[in-house]
Amino acid sequence: MKSFKQFVVRYLLVVLTLAASQAASTRRMWAQEKATKESKPKAEAPEGVTKYLGRRVAPAMGYTHMNWLSRPERIQEENPQEMLEQLKLKDGMVVCDLGAGDGYHTLQMAPRVGPSGKVIAVDIQPEMLQELSRKLAEKKFENVETVLGELWDPKLPENTVDLVLMVDVYHEFSHPVQMLAALRKALKPDGLIALVEFRLEDPTVLIRPEHKMTKVQILKEYKANGFKLAKEYDRLPWQHLMFMQPDPNWTDKR
């Protein structure tokens, strides 16, 4: 009887020793795997610019100033409803609000494309998208997707978008070349960019100069990146509205 108990004790000791050894080995393996992942270099972000084709790139507006997006004066200064009418949105369209902020335009676009359409709201600040998500929940919109983009990548699927709306945001792009290249890929063959920028030509537009653009500068930058002017609308109070489309004859010689 005594020898049997000794055998059981020795057996349990062996089992516990093996279990402890296996656990230690597993911990070492996990630690090595974690160290490998942490030591693996991340892909470097492309270098941004502070000037582009003679224009100073403006600093981006931070989320702490998002109240400016819904200021009461915006209706008189920009006439957003008239701008939206010029987009000619229809049921079933896939549109992107690039630089969506807290959703000032997204919330107006969603009903216009209907339940069979889709609005992709892209911003680089998660705080902006959190506020937009709150508003979407209140209104119970189900045809809006929020996307946290990068400074150089809006993260849009290729050949899927009918229209990209950029309101007072392009002039803040620190990576204009990469962004326009990504938009070329994301647009459908007949897709358009609707570019809205405050008029630098007009001294009565009371916006800081770095946050305004001339038509000449807009065409210069877009032509350099494979776009051409499709049409334009000149009757907004303070802004240009220019529709740009990919130029099929363009070749990138850079």
N, C-alpha and C positions, 0 to 999 in steps of 0.2 A: 504494500500500500504506500509506504514511504517512497519507494523508488518511482512509483507511478506519479506521485505528487511532484517529485523532483523533475520528472520528464515533462510534466505539464508546465512547470515554472520555466524550465529551460526553453521549451517550445514557444511560450508566450514572449520570452525575452528576445528570442530570435525574430519572431514576427514583428515585435515592436521596433527592434533595431532596423529591420529591413524597411518598415514603414517610414521610420524617421529618416533613413538614408534616401529613400525615394522622394520624400517631401523636400528634403534639402536639395536634391538634384533638380527637382521641379522648380524650386525657388531660384536656383542658380540659372536655369534655362530661361525663366521669365525675366530675370535681371539682365541677362545677356541680350535677350531679344529687345528689351526696353532700351538698353544702352545703344544697341545697333540702330534702332529707330531714331533715337535722339541725336546720335552722331551723324546720321545721314543728312547731308546738306540739302536745304530746301532750295527749290528753283528760285533763282534770283529774279526779282521784278525788273522789268525794263526801266531804264532811267527816264525820268520825266523831264519836261522843259519848263522854263520860265518865260521864254520868248519863242514865238513861232511865226515864221515868214514876216518878220517885221512888227509883229503885234506882241504886246505884253500879255501874258496869261494871267488872268485875275485869280485871286485866292477864292477858294470855295467857301460858300456860306455854311457855317456850322449849324447843327441842329438846335443850339440854344437860341437861335434867331428865327425859329420856324414860324413864330407868330407873324413875321413880316410877310409870309406867303399868303396869309388870309386877311391882310390889312384892308379896311373898308375902301381906301383910295384905289385899290387895285382895279376895281370895276371901271372907274372913270379913266384911269391911266392906261389900261390894257384892253378893256372890253373883251373879257375872256369868252363870253357867249358868242360874240361875232367871230372870234378866232376859231372856236370849235365848229361853228357852222361851215367854215371854209374847209375843214378837214373832210367833209362829205362822208362821215362814218356811216356804215351800213351794218345790218344784221349779219352776223357770221364772220366779221372781220377780226383778224388778230392784230392788235395794235400794241405798241410799247410806249409807255410814258417814261422816258429816260431822264433820270434826275427827278424822280417823282416827288421827292420830299415827303410831306405828310399827306399827299394825295389830292391836292387842290383840283387838278385836272383829271386825275384817275377816276375820282368819284363822279365826274360828269361824263366821262367817256364810257364807263361800264354800262349804263342803261342804253346808250346809243348803239353799241355793238350787239346787244341782246344776249339772251342765255346761250345761244349757239356760238357767240363770239367770245373773245377773250382779251383782257387787258393785262399786259405784263408790266408791272410797276417796278422799275429798277432804281436803286439808290445805293450809294457807297456807305451810308451811315445807318447802322442798325436802329438807332434811336428814331430816325425818321420813319423807318418801316414799321417799327412797333406802334407808333402813333397811327399810321395808316391802317394797320391791322385792327386796331381798336375801332376805328371809324367803320371799317368794312364789316366788322361784327355787328355794330349798331344798325347798319343799313341792311344787313343780311345779304350782301352781294356775294355771289358764289362764282362769278366769272372773272375774278381778279387773282392773279398770281404775283406775289411779291418776291423779288430776287435781290439778294445782296451782291452787288457787282464789285468789281475791282476798278482801280483807277484806269487800267488799261484794257479791261475786258467786261462788257456788259452781261456776259454769260447768257447769250441768246442762242437758241438752236439755229442751225443753218437753214436757209431757204424756208422760213416759216412766217415771217412778219410782213403784213401788208403796209403798215405805216409806223414810222418811229417819230414821235413827237418830242422835240427838245425845246423847252421854253426857258429862255434866259439861263442856259446851263452850258452850252457848247464852249463859250468863251472862258469857262473855268477848267476845261480839260487840260490836265498836265501831260496827257498822252494822246494828243489829237490824231496822230498817224495810226496808232494801234486801234484806237476806238473807231475811227472811220473804216479801217480795214475790217474790223469785226462786224460793223453794221452792213457793209457790202455783202458779207457772207450771210447775214441773218435775213436780209430782205428777199422777198420773192422776186422773180424776174421783173414784174411790173410794180414793185414796191417803191415807196417814197419816204424821204425824210422831210418832215415839216419842221423847219428851223425858224424859231422865233427869237429875235434879238433886238434889244433897244437900239434905236438909230443914233449912231455916233455923228452922222451928218447934221443932226438937228440940235442946236444948242438949247432949245426950249425943253428938251427931254432931260429932266433933272435927276440924272443917274450918274454916278462916278464914271469917268471916261473908260477906265479899264473894264467896266461891266457893260460896255456898248460896242457895237461893231458897224462898220460901213458895209454897204453892198459890195463895193469893190474888194474889200478884204475877205468877205465871205466867199465870193466867187473864186478868188485867188486860192484860198485854202482848200476848197472843195474840189476845184479843178485839179489841183496837185495830188489829190487822193482818189481820183477816178469817178468824180460825180459831175453832173451838169445840171443846169437850171431847167426844171420842167415847167414851172409856172410860178407866179408870185402874186401877192395881194398887198396893196399899198394903202389900205384905208383903216388900218388900226391906229389908235391915237398916238402911241409912242414907239411902236415896234415894226420891224420888218417881219413879214411872213413869206418865206421862200421855200418852195418845194424842190428838193434836190433828188435826182435819180441817178443810179449807176450808169456811167457812160460805157457802153459795150465796146467802144473803139479805143478805150484807154489801156495803155500798157505801163506797168510800173517799171520805170527806168532807174530807180534808186538803188 
